[in-house]
Amino acid sequence: MNFVGYNSSDDLLEEGDKLGKIAKWTWNFGDGVWANVTSNGGNISHTYQEVGEYTVNLTVTDVGGNNASCEYVITINRAEKPKLTVSIPDNMPGFEEGSMSTITITVNNTGDWKAENIVVRLYVMSGDKWVQKDSAIIAALEPNENGTVQLKWTPDSQGSYRLKVEATTTYLGEDVTGTNYTTVTVDEASWKSIAIFAAVIIVIVVIIVLVYYRNRLPGGGRLNLKGKDQMTKAEKPIEDFEDFEEPKKSPPKSSSKKKKR
């Protein structure tokens, strides 16, 4: 708030000498703050930290040490400025490691001044620090207006994660920020379960095929690990017998009987 003191005058001086004969303007702003002004016509600015009524006192002192005072009651209302709130949905889609997820964020301007160039950022807690994962911009929000943005995140592994969403705008050179937090659970990638199941099926099929062909081998698929010199005659291959001769076939017996004379 600006306070003006240049209208002060000194009745003890001639009309043409009024300005500049006031040596000091002493302001009491009513909130415990005092200020002495000796130039600029006694003008000064002061910022109140809280709303309410304040009695402002001005004491002027001339070069001769004479002084006079006046008081004025002022009312300080809440400053008009934007105020941002961030809403994170409770029914977010399931998160899966290695898969990109989309989070819809709602930002509401609950203040009494327009918010412009609102930057919405998504952070994930990693160790002991917040790491930004995505951001989006809302061009403007009037008082009591809301807007939505979609932020994306691909978790690296399964587990529990802490998320933070911030919405920030700048008003009169200062940042105005709204923040919200949530915790989400990231599930194991579905392809891992499918891969394990497929591997089990493949192993079962391979075993079945091996058993099938084993039963089709001579001797039921049993391997003979004996050397030739340890084999019995029955076990040796036929080509190993040099004197092997194919057995001669006996002539067929005649089925006719001789007639008795």
BELSUL-V444639 format. One record per residue. RES is the residue in three letters. SS is DSSP state (2 for helix, 1 for strand, 0 for the rest). NEAR is the number of other ideal C-beta (glycine too) atoms within 8 Angstrom. Layout:
res: <RES | RES>
ss: <SS | SS>
near: <NEAR | NEAR>
//
This chain:
res: <MET | ASN | PHE | VAL | GLY | TYR | ASN | SER | SER | ASP | ASP | LEU | LEU | GLU | GLU | GLY | ASP | LYS | LEU | GLY | LYS | ILE | ALA | LYS | TRP | THR | TRP | ASN | PHE | GLY | ASP | GLY | VAL | TRP | ALA | ASN | VAL | THR | SER | ASN | GLY | GLY | ASN | ILE | SER | HIS | THR | TYR | GLN | GLU | VAL | GLY | GLU | TYR | THR | VAL | ASN | LEU | THR | VAL | THR | ASP | VAL | GLY | GLY | ASN | ASN | ALA | SER | CYS | GLU | TYR | VAL | ILE | THR | ILE | ASN | ARG | ALA | GLU | LYS | PRO | LYS | LEU | THR | VAL | SER | ILE | PRO | ASP | ASN | MET | PRO | GLY | PHE | GLU | GLU | GLY | SER | MET | SER | THR | ILE | THR | ILE | THR | VAL | ASN | ASN | THR | GLY | ASP | TRP | LYS | ALA | GLU | ASN | ILE | VAL | VAL | ARG | LEU | TYR | VAL | MET | SER | GLY | ASP | LYS | TRP | VAL | GLN | LYS | ASP | SER | ALA | ILE | ILE | ALA | ALA | LEU | GLU | PRO | ASN | GLU | ASN | GLY | THR | VAL | GLN | LEU | LYS | TRP | THR | PRO | ASP | SER | GLN | GLY | SER | TYR | ARG | LEU | LYS | VAL | GLU | ALA | THR | THR | THR | TYR | LEU | GLY | GLU | ASP | VAL | THR | GLY | THR | ASN | TYR | THR | THR | VAL | THR | VAL | ASP | GLU | ALA | SER | TRP | LYS | SER | ILE | ALA | ILE | PHE | ALA | ALA | VAL | ILE | ILE | VAL | ILE | VAL | VAL | ILE | ILE | VAL | LEU | VAL | TYR | TYR | ARG | ASN | ARG | LEU | PRO | GLY | GLY | GLY | ARG | LEU | ASN | LEU | LYS | GLY | LYS | ASP | GLN | MET | THR | LYS | ALA | GLU | LYS | PRO | ILE | GLU | ASP | PHE | GLU | ASP | PHE | GLU | GLU | PRO | LYS | LYS | SER | PRO | PRO | LYS | SER | SER | SER | LYS | LYS | LYS | LYS | ARG>
ss: <0 | 1 | 1 | 0 | 0 | 0 | 0 | 0 | 0 | 0 | 0 | 0 | 0 | 0 | 2 | 2 | 2 | 0 | 0 | 0 | 0 | 1 | 1 | 1 | 1 | 1 | 1 | 1 | 0 | 0 | 0 | 0 | 0 | 1 | 1 | 1 | 1 | 0 | 0 | 2 | 2 | 2 | 0 | 1 | 1 | 0 | 0 | 0 | 0 | 0 | 0 | 1 | 1 | 1 | 1 | 1 | 1 | 1 | 1 | 1 | 1 | 1 | 0 | 0 | 0 | 0 | 1 | 1 | 1 | 1 | 1 | 1 | 1 | 1 | 1 | 1 | 0 | 0 | 0 | 0 | 0 | 0 | 0 | 1 | 1 | 1 | 1 | 1 | 0 | 0 | 0 | 0 | 0 | 0 | 1 | 1 | 0 | 0 | 0 | 1 | 1 | 1 | 1 | 1 | 1 | 1 | 1 | 1 | 1 | 0 | 0 | 0 | 0 | 0 | 1 | 1 | 1 | 1 | 1 | 1 | 1 | 1 | 1 | 1 | 1 | 1 | 0 | 0 | 1 | 1 | 1 | 1 | 1 | 1 | 1 | 1 | 1 | 1 | 1 | 1 | 1 | 0 | 0 | 0 | 0 | 1 | 1 | 1 | 1 | 1 | 1 | 1 | 1 | 1 | 0 | 0 | 0 | 0 | 1 | 1 | 1 | 1 | 1 | 1 | 1 | 1 | 1 | 1 | 1 | 1 | 1 | 0 | 0 | 1 | 1 | 1 | 1 | 1 | 1 | 1 | 1 | 1 | 1 | 1 | 1 | 1 | 1 | 0 | 0 | 2 | 2 | 2 | 2 | 2 | 2 | 2 | 2 | 2 | 2 | 2 | 2 | 2 | 2 | 2 | 2 | 2 | 2 | 2 | 2 | 2 | 2 | 2 | 2 | 2 | 2 | 2 | 0 | 2 | 2 | 2 | 2 | 0 | 0 | 0 | 0 | 0 | 0 | 2 | 2 | 2 | 0 | 0 | 0 | 0 | 0 | 0 | 0 | 2 | 2 | 2 | 0 | 0 | 0 | 0 | 0 | 0 | 0 | 0 | 0 | 0 | 0 | 0 | 0 | 0 | 0 | 0 | 0 | 0 | 0 | 0 | 0>
near: <8 | 6 | 12 | 8 | 15 | 8 | 5 | 10 | 6 | 11 | 4 | 6 | 9 | 5 | 5 | 4 | 9 | 10 | 7 | 5 | 10 | 15 | 7 | 9 | 15 | 12 | 15 | 10 | 12 | 8 | 8 | 2 | 7 | 7 | 9 | 8 | 13 | 6 | 4 | 6 | 8 | 13 | 10 | 12 | 6 | 10 | 5 | 11 | 4 | 6 | 6 | 7 | 7 | 12 | 8 | 13 | 10 | 16 | 10 | 14 | 11 | 13 | 6 | 5 | 6 | 8 | 8 | 6 | 8 | 6 | 8 | 7 | 8 | 9 | 7 | 10 | 5 | 5 | 4 | 6 | 10 | 13 | 9 | 18 | 9 | 14 | 9 | 12 | 8 | 4 | 3 | 10 | 5 | 6 | 14 | 12 | 12 | 7 | 9 | 6 | 13 | 8 | 14 | 8 | 16 | 10 | 18 | 11 | 15 | 8 | 12 | 6 | 9 | 9 | 13 | 7 | 8 | 16 | 10 | 16 | 11 | 15 | 12 | 12 | 11 | 6 | 4 | 2 | 6 | 8 | 8 | 8 | 9 | 9 | 9 | 10 | 9 | 11 | 6 | 9 | 14 | 7 | 10 | 6 | 8 | 8 | 9 | 8 | 11 | 9 | 14 | 10 | 13 | 8 | 13 | 5 | 6 | 8 | 6 | 7 | 12 | 9 | 15 | 12 | 17 | 11 | 16 | 12 | 13 | 8 | 10 | 4 | 4 | 6 | 6 | 14 | 8 | 12 | 9 | 10 | 9 | 8 | 8 | 9 | 8 | 12 | 10 | 8 | 10 | 8 | 6 | 8 | 8 | 8 | 8 | 8 | 8 | 8 | 8 | 8 | 8 | 8 | 8 | 8 | 8 | 8 | 8 | 8 | 8 | 8 | 8 | 8 | 9 | 9 | 8 | 6 | 8 | 3 | 6 | 7 | 9 | 5 | 4 | 7 | 3 | 7 | 5 | 7 | 4 | 5 | 10 | 5 | 6 | 4 | 7 | 10 | 4 | 6 | 4 | 6 | 8 | 3 | 4 | 6 | 4 | 4 | 4 | 4 | 4 | 4 | 4 | 4 | 4 | 4 | 3 | 4 | 3 | 4 | 4 | 3 | 2>
//
